[in-house]
Amino acid sequence: MHADLSPVIAATAQWLTRAFPATGGALASALCEVQARQAVTAAAWLRYPTEMDAALLGMAGPGGSARLDWITGADTITGADTVPGDDEDAHAWRTWVDEVVASWAASLLTDPELAARAVAALAESGHGTGSPAEFRRLVAPDAGDRGAAALLRHPDLLAPVVELHHHQLLDRLNPGRTLIA
């Protein structure tokens, strides 16, 4: 696929790493960001599998981070709500956050088996190289990865985000299968 999902991937990964920041210094921040970006990339490729899907996203827009900010309380923590006189351009990236992609990425970050299934589905669909190494930090994080992204991978903290669209991700990975909640 040649469609450019990079603005959505970058903004959604940034939202995740701001809402659930790394625990540690610069290396931990970099490791956390890589994991978020891998999860968001996998989620975006699953959500928008064709060039037409990506083009429609480009026309309609991803929706922004307002609901995610509200659910997680990030609007009060990060100052997502702008006040008169604030530099509104500093918050413009938030308009590129995709709520469904963030929810799916959160699901992948908190469930290693689901992440492995998602990456396998991507390989079958022709996305990426098909190499597990492309998503190694997502599907097989080492102790350093897990430590750096302790908040980003914490199931209880991410539960409100996961619950938003988890069933849609399961439907995408198991088409036609009836799921019991």
Secondary structure by P-SEA (a helix, b strand, c coil): ccccaaaaaaaaaaaaaaaccccccaaaaaaaaaaaaaaaaaaaaaacccaaaaaaaaaacccccaaaaaaaccccccccccccccccccccccccccaaaaaaaaaaaacaaaaaaaaaaaaaacccccccccccccccccaaaaaaaccccccccccccccccaaaaaaaacccccccc
